[in-house]
């Protein structure tokens, strides 16, 4: 038997314009220019530049309030579209003329890819067409770091189905061995052990330490990775000095022989969203506007509406004016959204500076205070998600370097004296302990916990382990050195 009932739920739906503003807010300055270019292409009512005939409006009034406004069907104010706005009251870094040299892309050197270099070397081998195709299949299976991780049986199956080439494991391994002699050394290895051995075997006249290094990698690789040096010395019948020489050779090898292909990638430059200057101990914040060109409403589209206002009885223009009005509304909203984006960024950054004033003044990381997203959100009266979008994708240029905004957010940890300190301060102290430890007897997490508590930081061992992992510091056993 079915029953009817009433239930009340609370839900919040974002309008398309709110969604668009959120997207505008979270993109960094480096990508904003492309977004504006996209809008300029799709909306002819939006133009780049400043109308010299119009005055500058204040940030409290989107458009010229003194202009004469005529209502069109009680829903359109034509003069709303006749002036443009700038981000009133805010200093813009990068306004004015600057050299065209600054806008030119860095040239990318013409380099061949890893595959092209390997194929070029393959062509020098005296292989028939069939074996050449097998070599091409193997080269195509090499990943960007230089390894072949696919099982050779799977490559054999690919050759059978896609190339109609019948081969076996012995033949494929024979051709693979030839490819493994190509440059760079260690290429086409199936694992790290094979990669390192291939590099060492390139030595034309190896000395006893090179031979020892090969023996260690071939026969004691597991002990080597776990740094069980005592076991290696005992099994090889060598002293610690000999082991140290062999390990010194191994550590100079390249674990990623294919890594050089990244050199063809375009260099990424960080464009800061904010510029912070220290002017005689007075911090001055400005917004980087290089990628936010001034926008205005198209004069020709505004004139279209004025012309329609004089010919209200001409119903044939109804569809045209609807299109024009839609484009003008969209352009006006976009200009307002850009301005609101800049105001939100400035308000957020100004509050962060207030919280972390001592750091921005001195650059001393120990001056960083505990600060979470909620602290900033409460201060500026915005939602935490808004602050999160700003913090996760923006950066600030200071005299100490460029920092992502998320760098300044960290949880607080209570000391024995009851003082609240930033977790970043604790991590820095933890890193210092590891950097200065005796590498023959690295500090365990338990020992690190005791040393931190002696400093006054009350954190548990599991928290020490978490911070250590966040700092990408391996466990004590793997930090051990001869």
BAMAR-423221 format. One record per residue (C-alpha): y, x, z; residue in three letters; residue number from 1. Coordinates in steps of 0.05 Angstrom, whole numbers. Each point is the difference from the previous one (the first is absolute). Example, Ala and Ser with C-alpha at 12.3 -4.5 7.8 and 13.67 -1.06 7.14 Angstrom:
2
        y        x        z    aa     i
      -90      246      156   ALA     1
       69       27      -13   SER     2
This chain:
482
        y        x        z    aa     i
        0        0        0   UNK     1
       67       29      -21   UNK     2
       60       -3       45   UNK     3
       73        3      -18   UNK     4
       47       41       42   UNK     5
       68       32       -1   UNK     6
       12       74       11   UNK     7
       65       38        1   UNK     8
        5       72      -24   UNK     9
       58       47       -6   UNK    10
        4       44      -62   UNK    11
       54       41      -32   UNK    12
        7        7      -75   UNK    13
       45       50      -34   UNK    14
       43      -21      -58   UNK    15
       -5       40      -65   UNK    16
       68       30       15   UNK    17
      -22       22       69   UNK    18
      -61       33      -30   UNK    19
       43       36      -51   UNK    20
       47       25       55   UNK    21
      -59       26       41   UNK    22
      -23       39      -61   UNK    23
       70       28      -11   UNK    24
        5       20       73   UNK    25
      -65       39        3   UNK    26
        8       42      -63   UNK    27
       31       69       10   UNK    28
       64       22      -33   UNK    29
      -38       41      -51   UNK    30
      -31      -65      -28   UNK    31
       60      -45        7   UNK    32
       32       24      -65   UNK    33
      -62      -20      -40   UNK    34
        1      -69       34   UNK    35
       73      -10      -18   UNK    36
      -12       22      -71   UNK    37
      -55      -51       -5   UNK    38
       46      -55       25   UNK    39
       55       21      -50   UNK    40
      -50       -6      -57   UNK    41
      -24      -71       17   UNK    42
       68      -29       21   UNK    43
       57        6      -51   UNK    44
       48      -31       51   UNK    45
       -6       63       43   UNK    46
       37       63      -20   UNK    47
        7       69       28   UNK    48
       70       26       17   UNK    49
       65      -24       32   UNK    50
       50      -50      -27   UNK    51
       67       36        8   UNK    52
       39      -65       -6   UNK    53
      -31      -28       64   UNK    54
       18       17       71   UNK    55
      -50       24       51   UNK    56
      -26      -56       45   UNK    57
      -17        9       73   UNK    58
      -71        1       25   UNK    59
       11      -68       33   UNK    60
       16      -36      -66   UNK    61
      -48        9      -57   UNK    62
       51      -17      -54   UNK    63
       76       -7       -8   UNK    64
       19      -56       47   UNK    65
       71       -5      -29   UNK    66
      -23      -15      -70   UNK    67
        8      -71      -25   UNK    68
      -68      -35        2   UNK    69
      -19      -58      -45   UNK    70
      -62      -40       16   UNK    71
      -48      -17      -56   UNK    72
      -41      -63       15   UNK    73
       11       15       75   UNK    74
      -50       56       -2   UNK    75
       31       59      -36   UNK    76
       61       42       19   UNK    77
       18       38      -62   UNK    78
       45       50       34   UNK    79
      -59       21       44   UNK    80
      -22       41      -59   UNK    81
       66       29      -21   UNK    82
        4       59       49   UNK    83
      -49       52       24   UNK    84
      -11       27       70   UNK    85
      -12       69       27   UNK    86
      -30       20       66   UNK    87
       66       -8       37   UNK    88
       13       42       61   UNK    89
      -56       50      -10   UNK    90
        8       72      -23   UNK    91
      -44       14      -60   UNK    92
      -27       70       -8   UNK    93
        1       21      -73   UNK    94
       58      -44      -23   UNK    95
       43       31      -54   UNK    96
      -14       50      -56   UNK    97
      -57       49        3   UNK    98
      -30       47      -50   UNK    99
      -49      -27      -51   UNK   100
      -42       61       16   UNK   101
      -20      -33       65   UNK   102
      -31      -59      -37   UNK   103
      -43       40      -48   UNK   104
      -75       -1       12   UNK   105
      -33       66       16   UNK   106
      -39       25      -61   UNK   107
      -75       -4        4   UNK   108
      -37       63      -23   UNK   109
      -50      -11      -56   UNK   110
      -67       14       32   UNK   111
      -70      -16      -23   UNK   112
      -43      -42       45   UNK   113
      -62       26       36   UNK   114
      -46      -36      -49   UNK   115
       36       29      -60   UNK   116
       -6       70       28   UNK   117
      -74       -8       14   UNK   118
      -14      -31      -69   UNK   119
       36       59      -31   UNK   120
      -47       47       36   UNK   121
      -60      -43      -18   UNK   122
       17        9      -74   UNK   123
      -11       75        7   UNK   124
      -73      -11       19   UNK   125
      -50        4      -56   UNK   126
      -27      -71       11   UNK   127
      -27      -47      -52   UNK   128
       31      -70       -6   UNK   129
      -50      -32       47   UNK   130
        9       50       57   UNK   131
       75        0      -12   UNK   132
        1      -75       13   UNK   133
      -38       12       65   UNK   134
       52       51       19   UNK   135
       56      -50      -15   UNK   136
      -35      -52       43   UNK   137
       -4       49       58   UNK   138
       73       19       -7   UNK   139
       19      -73       -2   UNK   140
      -36       -9       66   UNK   141
       42       53       35   UNK   142
       49      -31       50   UNK   143
       72       22        9   UNK   144
      -17       49       56   UNK   145
      -51       35      -44   UNK   146
      -65      -28       26   UNK   147
      -57      -38      -33   UNK   148
      -22      -52       50   UNK   149
      -41      -44      -45   UNK   150
      -75       11        2   UNK   151
      -25       37      -61   UNK   152
      -52      -55       -9   UNK   153
       56      -50       -9   UNK   154
       34       45      -51   UNK   155
      -67        5      -38   UNK   156
       -3      -76       -2   UNK   157
       71       -4      -26   UNK   158
      -18       48      -56   UNK   159
      -60      -42      -19   UNK   160
       37      -67       -1   UNK   161
       68       20      -26   UNK   162
      -15       61      -44   UNK   163
      -73      -14      -18   UNK   164
      -16       70       24   UNK   165
      -67       11       33   UNK   166
        1       58       49   UNK   167
      -30       21       66   UNK   168
       23       30       66   UNK   169
      -17       72      -19   UNK   170
       42       -1      -62   UNK   171
       60      -33       34   UNK   172
       -3       50       57   UNK   173
       -3       57      -50   UNK   174
       64      -24      -35   UNK   175
       33      -14       68   UNK   176
      -14       72       21   UNK   177
       38       24      -62   UNK   178
       59      -46       15   UNK   179
        1       26       72   UNK   180
       18       68      -29   UNK   181
       64      -28      -29   UNK   182
       69       10       30   UNK   183
       23      -17       52   UNK   184
      -54       31       43   UNK   185
      -41      -51       38   UNK   186
        9      -55      -51   UNK   187
      -54      -53      -11   UNK   188
      -32       13       68   UNK   189
      -39      -58       31   UNK   190
       22       14       71   UNK   191
       43       47       41   UNK   192
      -56       49       14   UNK   193
      -15        9      -74   UNK   194
       74        5      -16   UNK   195
       11       58       48   UNK   196
      -62       37      -21   UNK   197
       20       -6      -74   UNK   198
       66       33       16   UNK   199
      -31       57       40   UNK   200
      -52       13      -55   UNK   201
       57       14      -49   UNK   202
       13       67       36   UNK   203
      -19       55      -50   UNK   204
      -15       54       52   UNK   205
       -9      -35       67   UNK   206
        1       41       63   UNK   207
      -45      -13       60   UNK   208
       47      -51       30   UNK   209
        1      -41      -64   UNK   210
      -76        1       -1   UNK   211
        0      -20       74   UNK   212
       48      -57      -15   UNK   213
      -47      -26      -54   UNK   214
      -59        4       47   UNK   215
       38      -38       54   UNK   216
       19      -56      -49   UNK   217
      -70       -5      -30   UNK   218
      -41        6       64   UNK   219
       45      -20       58   UNK   220
       50      -49      -30   UNK   221
      -12      -53       54   UNK   222
       11       51       56   UNK   223
       62       26      -37   UNK   224
       32      -69       -5   UNK   225
      -13      -13       73   UNK   226
       26       70       19   UNK   227
      -64       19       36   UNK   228
       16       74       -9   UNK   229
      -48       25       52   UNK   230
      -59      -31      -37   UNK   231
       22       31      -66   UNK   232
        6       69       31   UNK   233
      -68       -7       32   UNK   234
      -36      -25      -63   UNK   235
       34       51      -46   UNK   236
       -7       57       49   UNK   237
       74       19       -6   UNK   238
       56       13       48   UNK   239
       63      -40       10   UNK   240
       44       47      -41   UNK   241
      -44       -8      -61   UNK   242
        1      -75        8   UNK   243
       75        1        5   UNK   244
        6       39      -66   UNK   245
      -47      -48      -36   UNK   246
       36      -62       26   UNK   247
       67       30      -20   UNK   248
      -26        3      -71   UNK   249
      -26      -72        2   UNK   250
       64      -29       27   UNK   251
       39       28      -59   UNK   252
      -41      -40      -50   UNK   253
       26      -64      -33   UNK   254
      -36      -63       25   UNK   255
       32      -42      -56   UNK   256
       -3       40      -65   UNK   257
       26      -59      -41   UNK   258
       61      -10       44   UNK   259
       47       36      -48   UNK   260
        2      -62      -45   UNK   261
       50      -30       48   UNK   262
       51       50      -26   UNK   263
       10      -44      -62   UNK   264
       25      -58       43   UNK   265
       74      -13        5   UNK   266
       32       28       61   UNK   267
       20      -56       47   UNK   268
       68        6       31   UNK   269
       18      -39       63   UNK   270
       65      -38       -8   UNK   271
       25      -18       69   UNK   272
       26      -70       11   UNK   273
       50       23       53   UNK   274
       44       61        8   UNK   275
       17       20       72   UNK   276
       54       52       11   UNK   277
       21       33       65   UNK   278
       76        6       -1   UNK   279
       20       38       62   UNK   280
      -54      -34       42   UNK   281
       17      -67      -30   UNK   282
      -57      -30      -41   UNK   283
       22      -33      -64   UNK   284
      -50      -45      -37   UNK   285
        7      -16      -74   UNK   286
      -45      -36      -48   UNK   287
      -26       35      -62   UNK   288
       22      -44      -57   UNK   289
      -19       45      -59   UNK   290
      -55      -49      -20   UNK   291
       39      -63       15   UNK   292
       52       -8      -55   UNK   293
       56      -50        7   UNK   294
      -16      -68      -29   UNK   295
       43      -56      -25   UNK   296
       -3      -68      -32   UNK   297
        4        0      -75   UNK   298
       71      -22      -22   UNK   299
      -27      -31      -64   UNK   300
      -48      -44       37   UNK   301
       55      -22       48   UNK   302
       43      -17      -60   UNK   303
      -56      -44      -27   UNK   304
        5      -44       61   UNK   305
       75       -3       -5   UNK   306
       -7      -22      -72   UNK   307
      -49      -54       20   UNK   308
       47      -24       54   UNK   309
       50      -14      -55   UNK   310
      -52      -38      -41   UNK   311
      -35      -41       54   UNK   312
      -13      -57      -49   UNK   313
      -40       42      -48   UNK   314
      -71      -16       21   UNK   315
      -31       47      -52   UNK   316
       20       59       44   UNK   317
      -38      -27       60   UNK   318
      -63       43      -10   UNK   319
       42       62      -15   UNK   320
       42       -7       62   UNK   321
      -62      -12       43   UNK   322
      -28       66      -25   UNK   323
       66       36       12   UNK   324
        7      -29       70   UNK   325
      -71       21       17   UNK   326
       14       72      -22   UNK   327
       66        2       37   UNK   328
      -33      -26       63   UNK   329
      -55       52       -6   UNK   330
       51       56      -11   UNK   331
       43      -22       59   UNK   332
      -61       -3       45   UNK   333
      -24       70      -22   UNK   334
       69       30       14   UNK   335
        0      -33       69   UNK   336
      -72       24       13   UNK   337
       18       72      -17   UNK   338
       59       -3       47   UNK   339
      -41      -32       55   UNK   340
      -53       54       -9   UNK   341
       51       55       10   UNK   342
       29      -34       61   UNK   343
      -69       -8       31   UNK   344
      -16       73      -12   UNK   345
       64       23       31   UNK   346
       -6      -45       61   UNK   347
      -71       24       12   UNK   348
       16       73       -9   UNK   349
       62       -3       45   UNK   350
      -43      -29       55   UNK   351
      -53       54       -9   UNK   352
       55       53        6   UNK   353
       24      -32       65   UNK   354
      -71        4       29   UNK   355
      -13       71      -23   UNK   356
       71       27        4   UNK   357
      -18       63       37   UNK   358
      -51       19      -53   UNK   359
       47      -12      -59   UNK   360
       52       42       36   UNK   361
      -45       59       16   UNK   362
      -63       -5      -43   UNK   363
      -42       13       63   UNK   364
      -65      -41       -5   UNK   365
       -6        0       76   UNK   366
       63      -44        0   UNK   367
      -37      -56      -36   UNK   368
       -5      -62       43   UNK   369
      -57      -51       -1   UNK   370
       20      -53      -51   UNK   371
      -40      -56      -31   UNK   372
       17      -50      -55   UNK   373
       13      -55       51   UNK   374
       55       41       32   UNK   375
       40        3      -65   UNK   376
      -16      -72      -19   UNK   377
       26      -26       66   UNK   378
       63       42       -5   UNK   379
       19      -24      -70   UNK   380
      -27      -70        7   UNK   381
      -49        5      -57   UNK   382
      -74      -11       -7   UNK   383
      -47       58       14   UNK   384
      -29       -6      -70   UNK   385
       70       13      -29   UNK   386
        8       63       41   UNK   387
      -70       21      -19   UNK   388
       16       -6      -75   UNK   389
       61       43        9   UNK   390
      -35       53       43   UNK   391
      -61        7      -44   UNK   392
       34       15      -65   UNK   393
       67       33       16   UNK   394
       23       70       19   UNK   395
       63       33       27   UNK   396
       30       68      -18   UNK   397
       25       39       59   UNK   398
       24       72        9   UNK   399
      -70       14       27   UNK   400
      -37      -28      -60   UNK   401
      -22      -66      -31   UNK   402
      -39      -45       47   UNK   403
      -37      -66      -15   UNK   404
       26      -54       47   UNK   405
      -69      -13       28   UNK   406
        2       71       28   UNK   407
       47      -25       55   UNK   408
      -46      -55       25   UNK   409
      -51       16       53   UNK   410
      -30      -30       62   UNK   411
       21       21       70   UNK   412
      -43       37       50   UNK   413
       15       -1       75   UNK   414
        2       67       36   UNK   415
      -17       12       73   UNK   416
       73       -6       17   UNK   417
        3      -69      -32   UNK   418
       41       24      -59   UNK   419
      -16      -29      -69   UNK   420
      -10       52      -54   UNK   421
      -16       -6      -74   UNK   422
      -71        9      -22   UNK   423
       28       48      -53   UNK   424
       22       46       56   UNK   425
      -70       -1       29   UNK   426
      -30       15      -69   UNK   427
       47       59       -9   UNK   428
      -21       28       67   UNK   429
      -73      -12      -17   UNK   430
        8       37      -66   UNK   431
       33       58       36   UNK   432
      -60        5       47   UNK   433
      -48        4      -58   UNK   434
       43       49      -39   UNK   435
        1       48       59   UNK   436
      -72       -8       24   UNK   437
      -51       56       -1   UNK   438
      -36      -14      -66   UNK   439
      -63       34       27   UNK   440
       -2      -55       54   UNK   441
       39      -60      -27   UNK   442
       23      -53       50   UNK   443
      -44      -62        5   UNK   444
       30      -69        4   UNK   445
      -15       -1       75   UNK   446
       38       65       10   UNK   447
       58      -25      -43   UNK   448
        3      -63       43   UNK   449
        5       42       64   UNK   450
       55       44      -30   UNK   451
       39      -61      -22   UNK   452
       -5      -31       68   UNK   453
       25       65       31   UNK   454
       61       -8      -44   UNK   455
        8      -70       27   UNK   456
      -27      -40      -59   UNK   457
      -49      -53       26   UNK   458
      -46      -12      -59   UNK   459
      -75      -10       -3   UNK   460
      -49       46      -37   UNK   461
      -12      -53      -54   UNK   462
       76       -1      -12   UNK   463
       -1       76       -6   UNK   464
      -55       -6      -52   UNK   465
       40      -54      -37   UNK   466
       63       43       -2   UNK   467
      -40       61      -21   UNK   468
      -30      -38      -58   UNK   469
       69      -26      -20   UNK   470
       24       72       -1   UNK   471
      -61       17      -44   UNK   472
      -24       50       52   UNK   473
      -77        8       -1   UNK   474
      -43        0       62   UNK   475
       -4       64       42   UNK   476
      -66       22      -31   UNK   477
       30        1      -70   UNK   478
       62       37       23   UNK   479
      -41       59       24   UNK   480
       14       66      -33   UNK   481
      -27       71        7   UNK   482
